[in-house]
Amino acid sequence: FAAQRHVLTYMEDAVSQLLENREDISQYGIARFFTEYFNSVRQGTHILFREFSFVQATPHNRVSFLRTFWRCFRTVGKNGGKYLLTAQEYHCLLQLLCPDFPMELTQKAARIVLMDDAMDCLMSFSDFLFAFQIQFYYSEFLESVATIYQDLLAGKNPNTVIVPTSSSGLHRQRQPPSDCSPLDGVEASLFYQCLESLCDRSKYSCPPSALVKEMLSSAQRLTFYGFLMALAKDQGINRALGALPDKGDLFLDPAMDQELEKLVAQVSGLSISGPTSSTGDTANLPVRNSPRVNSPWKPLHHRRKMDTESEGSNEETDSSEN
């Protein structure tokens, strides 16, 4: 159970941060630190502003990052998909949550949507999000799929499947399989047999074999990017992954909306002033002191990151206050 849930990964990370912040933690106590840390892991907020190596370290981290990205930027896709962005602009959004998020993964997700067309084309939020989910969560799996597809396209029998490590799957540039084959792709049934064997051997996350088989059952031949697009659009695979809602509910988040309504109500309440006189003189109006709201104590691994980022902006802030 500990290995399946990657408990050791989180324990090592917690201890590492405990040692790095031991002076600050002495104010709150070790017990409170561990409580806050593992509560953040449970809630999925532990990946905020963390380095990419940690964000991709476990399946739970990847799901948490996908869910956080959706909740933070879902308004981009509202108004009937009015706002369309380029791959570079989506990458900027990703970097707001993970500053060192690699552009390569963003480009690979964009290629699923654009079918390897011009990378400066505009994409809707929903199209990019579901493609990014497949590329990010199943990154190592897709690297092996690309190798299998190339072998089948070349007439080879991919009996030996080389499963990439997490590092090689990221830094090795994927050679886009050519979709210009006279055969228009590879045979779907043979392709699935290779994928089934890959899923049995792989130690990384793979889509459920039954859902992949069902998805490919109606196809005789398929291309590589056609397969990736089918994965991204399959709602069964989306539900199995469990990070995002169905496409029809993508812009609904009652819990977040309720929190936003509370914040708006608080801001509106603080901005209400007394009635002005008919002459417009407000000199005699009572001054309303806004109540000071104490910020909740944040886990140290969040606070440390935010403090570091704010050091470079002190000069600008001070000048603006003057």
N, C-alpha and C positions, 0 to 999 in steps of 0.2 A: 504493500500500500504506500509506504513512504517513497519508494522509487517511482511508482506510478504517478503520484501527486507532486513529485519533485520537491519533497519537503527539505531535503538536504540543500538544494539550491537556495531556498528562501532562508534557511538557517544560516548558511554561509554569508548571504547578503546582509542579513540582519546583524550578525556579529561584526562584519566588516564596517557597517555604518555605526555600530555601537562604539567601536574602537576609534573611528574617525571623529566622532562627536562626543566623546566621553565627558568633556568639560560641560557642555550644554546639558547632557543627559543627567548630570548630577543634580540639576535643579528639579528634575521631575521623577527621577528614579528609574532603575533598569526595568522593573516590572511594568511600569506605565509605557516605556518605550516599546517593549515587545508586544504589549497589548495593542498599541496604536499601529505598529508595523503590520501585525497579522490581521487586524481589522481592515487595514488598507488593502492587503492582499485579497481578502475575502470580498471586499467591495469593488475591486478592480481598479482602484485609483493609484496603486503602488507604481504603475508604469509612467506616471506623468513626469515629464521632463527628465527621464532617465536616459542613459546611453543606449544605443541601439543593441549592443551585445546583450544587455539585460532584457530589453523589450522583446527580443525574439528567443530568449533562452528557454521558455517553456510554452506548451500549448495554451495554458491559462493566461500567460502574459500576452500572447498573440490575440486571443479572444478579447481580453481586456482592452488592448490597444484598438482593435477594430471597433468595439462598442463605444469607446471614448471618442474616437474620431467621428463616428456617426452622430453621437449625441451633441458634440461640440459644433459640428458644421452642417447639420441637417437642414438648417434654414437656407443654405446655399441652393438647395434643390426645390425650395417652395416656389409658389407663384407659377405653377405649371411648368417647372423646369426652365424658367426665364433666364437664369444665370448659368451660362456655359463657360467652362474654364479650360485652359490648356494643361498639359502634363506638368509644365513648370509651375503653374499656379497651384495645382493640387499638391505638388511637392512642397511648396512654401507652407501650405496648411499643415502638412505632415510634420514639418520641421518646427512648427509652433508647439507640438507635443513631444517631439523627439528631435532635438537640435542636430544630431548627426545622422539622421535618417538618410540612407543612401539613395541617390537619384536613380541608380540602376534599377532598383525594384519598382520605383514609380514608372519608369519608362517601360518596363516589362508589362506592368498592369495596363498601361495605355495602349500597348500593342495588341492586347486582347480585344480592346474596344475598337481600335482603328484597323485591326487586321493587318498590322505592319505597314499602314499607310503613313502619310506625313505626320510627324510627331508634334507639329504645331497646330493640329486641328483641335477644335473645341469639342468638349465632352460634357454630357449632363452628369450631375452628381450621382444619380442612381446607377448609371452605366459604369462610371469609374469605380464607385464603391464596391459593387459586387465583383467586378473584375479584380480590383485590388484585394478583396477578401481572399479570392482563390490564389492569387499570386503570393500574397504574404503568408497565409496560413499553411499552404501546401508547397512552399518554395522548393524544398529538397525533392519532393515527389515530382514536381514539374520538370526539374533538371533531368531526372532519370527518364521521364516520359519523352523529353526532347531527344535523348540519345536513342531510345527504342524506336521512335518514329523515323529518325534518320537511317537507322539500320534497316528497317522494313522498307523504306523508300529505295534504298540501295540494293535491295534483294538479299540482305543478310538475315540470318536467323539469330536474334538477340537472346541466346540462351543464357549468357552471363550478364547479369544486370549489375552495373556499378552504381551503388548508392552513394551520392555525394555527401560529404560532411557539411555541417552548417556553414562553415567558412568557405569551402570550395563552391558550395551552391550559390553563395552571394557574389564572390569576386570573379568567378569564371564567366566570361561574356557568352551568353547563349547565342549560338549561331542559328538565326531564324531558318527553320526548315523551308525549303522551297515548295510553294504551292503551285508551281507551274509544271508539275509532272504531267505527262500525257495520260497517266492513269488517274489523275485527279485525286491524289491522296493514297491511302493504304486501305486494305481490306479491314472492315470494322471488326469482324469476328476474330481474326488473327491478332489484331491490335488489342482487343479486350483480353485475350488469353495471356498476352505478355503483361498487361497491366495487372491482371489477377495474380500472376506469379510475382510481380514486383511488390504488390501489397502484402503478400505472404512473407516476403523476405525483409521488407523495409522496417527499420526501427523508428522511422519518422512517421508523421501523420499522413494518412492517405484517405481519400474519399471512400465511403462505404462501397464495397465491391458490388453489392446487390443493386445499389442505385446507379452505379456506372453501367452495369450490364443492362438495366432497364433503359437507361438513357441512350445506349448504343444499339438497342435491339431493333430499332426501325431503320437503321442506316446500313447501307451496303459498303460504302467507302466514306472516308472522311479525311480532312486535312488537319494539320496540327492546330492551327489557330481556330478552325471550326470546332475542334474538340474542346479547346480552352473556353471558347465562347459558350458552348453548351454547358460546361461545368458552371460558369458564372451565372447562367440564367436558370439553372435547375433549382427550383425551390425546395425539393427534397434534400439536396445536398446542403442548401442554406440552413434548413431546419436542423439537420444532423450536426452541423458545425455549431449552431447555437449562439452566434455572436450578434447577428442582425435579424430584424423582423422581416416578415414577408414584404415583397416590393410594394404591395398595396398599402401597407402600414408604415412605410419607411419614414414618412414625415410626421408620424404620430408618436408622441412620447409623453403620456399623461403625467408621469412623475416629474419630469423636467419642466413641463408646462406649469404644473402646480407650484413648483419652486420659483419659477420666473414671475408668476402672478403675485406671489408673496413679496418678492423683491420690489416689483412695481408698486404694490400697495404701500410698502414701507417708504419708498421714495416719494410717492404722491402725498403720503401723510406728513412727511417732513417738510414738503414744499408749500403746504397750505398756509396762507397768511390771513390775518384778520381783515375785515372789510375796510376798504379805504373810504375816506370822507368824500363828500361831494366835490370838495375843492381839489381833491387829489393830494392833499397834504398827508404825508405818512410819518411826519416827525413825531407825533404823539402816540403812534401805534406801539403796543407792547412788543418788546423783542422776545421772540421765541427761541430759546436755546435748544438746538438739536441734541437729543440724547446721544451720548457716546456709547456705541455698540462695540463691545470687546470682541475681537476676532477669536474664533475658536482656535485652540492650540493645534498646530499642524504637526504631522509626523516630521521628525528631524530630517529624514531623507528628502522631503519636499522643501522644507524651510532652508536647508543648506543650499540647495540648488538655486532657490529664488534669491537668497542673499548674495550669492556669487554673481548672478546675472545683474543684480541691481547696482553693484559697485561701479560699473562703468557708466551709469546714468545719473550719478549723484550730482555731477557738475551741472548738467542740463536742468535737473530738477531745481537745484538751488537758484540758478539764474532765472528760472521762470517764476519762482516765488517772489523774487525781488521786483 
